[in-house]
Amino acid sequence: MAMRTFRKWCRTFHRELGFLAVGLTLVYAISGIAVNHAHHWDANYQRTLEEFTIEAPGTGPTTEVQPLVMEQLKITEPIKSTWRAGPEEFQVFLEGGGYDVNLATGQVVKHGFAKRPLLFDLNFMHLNSGKAPWTGIADVYAGMLIVMALTGIFLVRGRKGLTGRGGMLMALGFLLPIVYAVVARGP
């Protein structure tokens, strides 16, 4: 009778916490995939490049070249700063990008970036960039996952449960990170 009551409590906790965890699980799962592939793409920002040509202002002094470049670029956004990166390279920095201008050829590369809708916010939460308030939420969520994992062990009986296939799968779940840690660490 005690085991039946225990299993009933496990099922209740697992079910209720499971429903509560769905939204947070999706936040961590979606952003986890994005963050894991940061070497393939920028999950936070959508980047754009546009190339065009202006009349070459020449490689004279910056005080002469800068007004010519600015006039031809016709920038309407607020300018953060400008920089003479080299004898033939002039850069204009904006809030969401900027311009790289070859002063000798007039070649311009306009680069921009904008936050990816939703994904930027999911990654912000996943990486705990906001700190204080989200740390508490993330810790509670981690605790919920621990309770769900432990209560889930006792939900199924018999050959599909802990003493059968479920137990083997659980052992594999423990073994995978251990083997990876040993192999990744190397000799």
Backbone hydrogen bonds in HBPLUS format (Angstrom, degrees):
<---DONOR---> <-ACCEPTOR-->    atom                        ^
c    i                          cat <-CA-CA->   ^        H-A-AA   ^      H-
h    n   atom  resd res      DA  || num        DHA   H-A  angle D-A-AA Bond
n    s   type  num  typ     dist DA aas  dist angle  dist       angle   num
A0005-THR N   A0001-MET O   3.06 MM   4  6.35 157.0  2.12 149.2 154.9     1
A0006-PHE N   A0002-ALA O   2.86 MM   4  6.08 156.2  1.92 146.1 153.6     2
A0007-ARG N   A0003-MET O   2.83 MM   4  6.03 161.2  1.87 149.0 153.5     3
A0008-LYS N   A0004-ARG O   2.95 MM   4  6.13 149.4  2.04 140.7 149.5     4
A0009-TRP N   A0005-THR O   2.98 MM   4  6.27 156.4  2.03 149.7 155.0     5
A0010-CYS N   A0006-PHE O   2.90 MM   4  6.22 155.5  1.96 148.8 156.4     6
A0011-ARG N   A0007-ARG O   2.88 MM   4  6.10 161.0  1.91 149.8 154.3     7
A0012-THR N   A0008-LYS O   3.01 MM   4  6.23 158.1  2.05 146.5 152.3     8
A0013-PHE N   A0009-TRP O   2.90 MM   4  6.12 175.5  1.90 157.7 158.6     9
A0014-HIS N   A0010-CYS O   2.83 MM   4  5.86 166.0  1.85 151.9 156.8    10
A0015-ARG N   A0011-ARG O   2.92 MM   4  5.94 162.6  1.95 145.9 150.9    11
A0016-GLU N   A0012-THR O   2.97 MM   4  6.08 176.8  1.97 158.4 159.2    12
A0017-LEU N   A0013-PHE O   2.91 MM   4  5.84 166.1  1.93 152.7 157.3    13
A0018-GLY N   A0014-HIS O   2.86 MM   4  5.69 142.1  2.01 133.9 145.6    14
A0019-PHE N   A0015-ARG O   3.06 MM   4  6.35 157.7  2.11 152.4 155.9    15
A0020-LEU N   A0016-GLU O   3.14 MM   4  6.38 161.0  2.18 145.6 151.2    16
A0021-ALA N   A0017-LEU O   2.83 MM   4  5.94 141.9  1.97 145.0 155.3    17
A0025-THR N   A0021-ALA O   2.78 MM   4  5.81 157.0  1.83 161.0 168.4    18
A0026-LEU N   A0022-VAL O   3.00 MM   4  6.24 156.7  2.05 152.3 157.7    19
A0027-VAL N   A0023-GLY O   3.07 MM   4  6.39 153.8  2.14 146.6 153.8    20
A0028-TYR N   A0024-LEU O   3.04 MM   4  6.31 169.5  2.05 155.1 155.9    21
A0029-ALA N   A0025-THR O   2.78 MM   4  5.86 154.9  1.84 150.0 158.2    22
A0030-ILE N   A0026-LEU O   2.94 MM   4  5.81 169.8  1.95 146.9 150.2    23
A0031-SER N   A0027-VAL O   3.12 MM   4  6.08 162.6  2.15 146.2 150.9    24
A0032-GLY N   A0028-TYR O   2.83 MM   4  5.51 135.5  2.03 126.2 139.1    25
A0033-ILE N   A0029-ALA O   3.11 MM   4  6.34 155.2  2.17 146.8 150.6    26
A0034-ALA N   A0030-ILE O   3.21 MM   4  6.52 163.7  2.24 146.8 151.2    27
A0035-VAL N   A0031-SER O   2.75 MM   4  5.90 167.3  1.77 155.3 158.5    28
A0036-ASN N   A0032-GLY O   2.90 MM   4  5.91 153.2  1.97 143.5 151.1    29
A0037-HIS N   A0034-ALA O   3.21 MM   3  5.42 142.8  2.35 100.6 110.8    30
A0038-ALA N   A0035-VAL O   3.28 MM   3  5.22 147.9  2.39 116.5 111.4    31
A0040-HIS N   A0037-HIS O   2.92 MM   3  5.38 158.6  1.96 113.9 121.1    32
A0041-TRP N   A0037-HIS O   3.28 MM   4  6.65 148.0  2.39 151.1 160.1    33
A0116-ARG N   A0044-ASN O   2.82 MM  72  5.56 164.2  1.85 142.7 142.3    34
A0046-GLN N   A0114-ALA O   2.78 MM  68  5.35 164.3  1.80 161.5 162.5    35
A0114-ALA N   A0046-GLN O   3.03 MM  68  5.35 145.2  2.16 137.1 147.8    36
A0048-THR N   A0112-GLY O   2.88 MM  64  5.09 158.7  1.93 138.7 141.2    37
A0112-GLY N   A0048-THR O   2.98 MM  64  5.09 157.6  2.03 137.0 141.5    38
A0050-GLU N   A0110-LYS O   2.84 MM  60  5.05 144.8  1.96 146.1 155.3    39
A0110-LYS N   A0050-GLU O   2.71 MM  60  5.05 170.9  1.71 162.7 162.1    40
A0052-PHE N   A0108-VAL O   3.03 MM  56  5.32 156.6  2.09 145.0 151.4    41
A0108-VAL N   A0052-PHE O   2.72 MM  56  5.32 156.1  1.78 179.3 170.7    42
A0054-ILE N   A0106-GLY O   2.82 MM  52  4.87 161.8  1.85 136.5 141.7    43
A0058-GLY N   A0103-LEU O   3.07 MM  45  5.22 143.9  2.21 154.4 144.2    44
A0064-GLU N   A0061-PRO O   2.96 MM   3  5.50 142.8  2.10 113.2 123.4    45
A0065-VAL N   A0061-PRO O   2.98 MM   4  6.22 161.3  2.02 154.8 160.9    46
A0066-GLN N   A0062-THR O   2.90 MM   4  5.62 172.5  1.91 151.3 153.8    47
A0069-VAL N   A0065-VAL O   3.01 MM   4  6.28 161.9  2.04 162.0 167.7    48
A0070-MET N   A0066-GLN O   2.96 MM   4  6.13 172.8  1.97 161.9 163.7    49
A0071-GLU N   A0067-PRO O   2.99 MM   4  6.03 154.8  2.06 141.8 148.5    50
A0072-GLN N   A0068-LEU O   3.16 MM   4  6.35 157.9  2.21 145.3 150.4    51
A0073-LEU N   A0069-VAL O   2.95 MM   4  6.15 151.8  2.03 154.9 163.2    52
A0074-LYS N   A0070-MET O   3.22 MM   4  6.26 141.3  2.37 141.3 149.1    53
A0080-LYS N   A0093-PHE O   2.81 MM  13  5.48 146.6  1.93 146.9 155.4    54
A0081-SER N   A0093-PHE O   3.40 MM  12  5.28 157.8  2.46 130.3 133.7    55
A0093-PHE N   A0081-SER O   2.82 MM  12  5.28 175.4  1.83 163.4 162.4    56
A0083-TRP N   A0091-GLN O   2.87 MM   8  5.09 149.8  1.96 145.1 147.4    57
A0091-GLN N   A0083-TRP O   2.76 MM   8  5.09 163.7  1.79 155.8 161.0    58
A0085-ALA N   A0089-GLU O   2.95 MM   4  5.32 119.2  2.33 128.5 143.0    59
A0089-GLU N   A0086-GLY O   3.30 MM   3  4.93 153.0  2.37  96.0 103.8    60
A0103-LEU N   A0088-GLU O   2.68 MM  15  4.87 152.1  1.76 135.2 141.9    61
A0090-PHE N   A0101-VAL O   2.91 MM  11  5.11 162.1  1.94 149.4 155.2    62
A0101-VAL N   A0090-PHE O   2.78 MM  11  5.11 169.4  1.79 164.5 166.6    63
A0092-VAL N   A0099-TYR O   2.93 MM   7  5.05 159.1  1.97 143.6 148.9    64
A0099-TYR N   A0092-VAL O   2.84 MM   7  5.05 152.2  1.92 141.5 150.3    65
A0094-LEU N   A0097-GLY O   2.84 MM   3  5.16 168.2  1.85 140.6 140.0    66
A0113-PHE N   A0096-GLY O   2.91 MM  17  5.46 149.6  2.01 138.9 139.4    67
A0098-GLY N   A0111-HIS O   2.74 MM  13  5.48 149.6  1.83 161.5 163.5    68
A0111-HIS N   A0098-GLY O   2.88 MM  13  5.48 161.6  1.92 152.7 158.9    69
A0100-ASP N   A0109-VAL O   2.90 MM   9  5.18 150.7  1.99 140.0 149.6    70
A0109-VAL N   A0100-ASP O   2.93 MM   9  5.18 156.6  1.99 145.3 153.1    71
A0102-ASN N   A0107-GLN O   2.85 MM   5  5.25 168.2  1.86 161.1 165.0    72
A0106-GLY N   A0102-ASN O   2.74 MM   4  5.32 149.9  1.83 152.6 160.6    73
A0120-PHE N   A0116-ARG O   3.11 MM   4  5.41 163.1  2.14 145.0 146.2    74
A0119-LEU N   A0117-PRO O   2.65 MM   2  5.62 144.5  1.77 107.9  96.7    75
A0122-LEU N   A0118-LEU O   2.91 MM   4  6.21 156.7  1.97 154.9 162.4    76
A0123-ASN N   A0119-LEU O   2.92 MM   4  6.08 165.5  1.94 152.2 155.6    77
A0124-PHE N   A0120-PHE O   2.93 MM   4  6.09 147.4  2.03 141.3 151.1    78
A0125-MET N   A0121-ASP O   3.08 MM   4  6.35 153.0  2.15 146.0 151.3    79
A0126-HIS N   A0122-LEU O   2.86 MM   4  6.10 166.1  1.88 152.0 156.5    80
A0127-LEU N   A0123-ASN O   2.91 MM   4  5.91 165.1  1.93 151.1 153.8    81
A0129-SER N   A0124-PHE O   3.01 MM   5  5.34 159.2  2.05 160.3 163.9    82
A0128-ASN N   A0125-MET O   3.03 MM   3  4.94 155.6  2.09 103.0 110.3    83
A0131-LYS N   A0128-ASN O   3.32 MM   3  5.39 154.5  2.39 101.6 108.9    84
A0134-TRP N   A0131-LYS O   2.92 MM   3  5.68 112.6  2.39 134.1 149.3    85
A0135-THR N   A0131-LYS O   2.96 MM   4  5.64 150.4  2.05 146.1 150.0    86
A0138-ALA N   A0134-TRP O   2.80 MM   4  5.95 167.6  1.81 158.9 162.2    87
A0139-ASP N   A0135-THR O   2.90 MM   4  6.05 152.3  1.98 146.0 153.7    88
A0140-VAL N   A0136-GLY O   3.02 MM   4  6.23 157.9  2.07 147.9 153.4    89
A0141-TYR N   A0137-ILE O   2.92 MM   4  6.15 159.7  1.96 149.9 156.1    90
A0142-ALA N   A0138-ALA O   2.89 MM   4  6.11 157.0  1.94 146.2 152.2    91
A0143-GLY N   A0139-ASP O   2.97 MM   4  6.22 155.0  2.04 144.7 151.4    92
A0144-MET N   A0140-VAL O   2.86 MM   4  6.19 150.5  1.94 147.4 156.1    93
A0145-LEU N   A0141-TYR O   2.94 MM   4  6.30 152.9  2.01 150.7 157.8    94
A0146-ILE N   A0142-ALA O   3.04 MM   4  6.36 149.5  2.13 144.5 152.8    95
A0147-VAL N   A0143-GLY O   3.00 MM   4  6.33 163.8  2.03 153.6 156.9    96
A0148-MET N   A0144-MET O   2.84 MM   4  6.08 161.7  1.88 151.6 157.3    97
A0149-ALA N   A0145-LEU O   2.85 MM   4  5.99 156.3  1.90 145.0 151.4    98
A0150-LEU N   A0146-ILE O   2.95 MM   4  6.18 165.5  1.98 153.5 157.2    99
A0151-THR N   A0147-VAL O   2.82 MM   4  5.94 162.2  1.85 153.4 158.7   100
A0152-GLY N   A0148-MET O   2.86 MM   4  5.74 146.9  1.97 139.1 148.4   101
A0154-PHE N   A0151-THR O   3.21 MM   3  5.74 143.0  2.35 110.7 118.7   102
A0155-LEU N   A0152-GLY O   3.30 MM   3  5.30 168.8  2.31 106.7 110.0   103
A0161-GLY N   A0158-GLY O   2.97 MM   3  5.17 152.7  2.04 108.2 117.1   104
A0165-ARG N   A0159-ARG O   2.80 MM   6  6.13 155.6  1.86 157.0 148.7   105
A0164-GLY N   A0161-GLY O   3.03 MM   3  5.37 159.5  2.07 112.1 118.5   106
A0166-GLY N   A0161-GLY O   2.99 MM   5  4.59 114.6  2.43 131.9 137.9   107
A0167-GLY N   A0161-GLY O   3.11 MM   6  6.44 130.7  2.36 142.0 130.7   108
A0167-GLY N   A0164-GLY O   3.04 MM   3  5.43 121.8  2.39 106.2 119.9   109
A0168-MET N   A0164-GLY O   3.14 MM   4  6.58 152.7  2.22 150.5 158.7   110
A0169-LEU N   A0165-ARG O   2.93 MM   4  6.20 161.5  1.96 155.4 160.3   111
A0170-MET N   A0166-GLY O   2.90 MM   4  6.07 152.9  1.97 143.4 151.5   112
A0171-ALA N   A0167-GLY O   2.92 MM   4  6.13 155.1  1.98 143.4 149.9   113
A0172-LEU N   A0168-MET O   2.94 MM   4  6.22 155.2  2.00 147.0 153.8   114
A0173-GLY N   A0169-LEU O   2.90 MM   4  6.18 148.3  2.00 143.8 152.7   115
A0174-PHE N   A0170-MET O   3.08 MM   4  6.47 139.5  2.25 143.8 154.1   116
A0174-PHE N   A0171-ALA O   3.16 MM   3  5.16 127.0  2.46  94.7 108.0   117
A0175-LEU N   A0171-ALA O   2.83 MM   4  6.05 154.7  1.90 148.3 156.6   118
A0176-LEU N   A0172-LEU O   2.95 MM   4  6.04 162.1  1.98 157.2 158.0   119
A0179-VAL N   A0175-LEU O   2.85 MM   4  6.00 173.3  1.85 169.4 169.9   120
A0180-TYR N   A0176-LEU O   2.97 MM   4  6.11 166.1  1.99 153.8 158.3   121
A0181-ALA N   A0177-PRO O   2.92 MM   4  5.99 158.9  1.97 141.9 147.6   122
A0182-VAL N   A0178-ILE O   3.06 MM   4  6.31 156.9  2.11 150.6 156.5   123
A0183-VAL N   A0179-VAL O   2.89 MM   4  6.06 169.2  1.90 157.9 161.0   124
A0184-ALA N   A0180-TYR O   2.72 MM   4  5.71 167.1  1.73 155.3 159.7   125
A0185-ARG N   A0181-ALA O   3.09 MM   4  5.92 149.4  2.19 133.5 141.3   126
A0186-GLY N   A0182-VAL O   3.25 MM   4  6.39 146.9  2.36 139.1 146.8   127
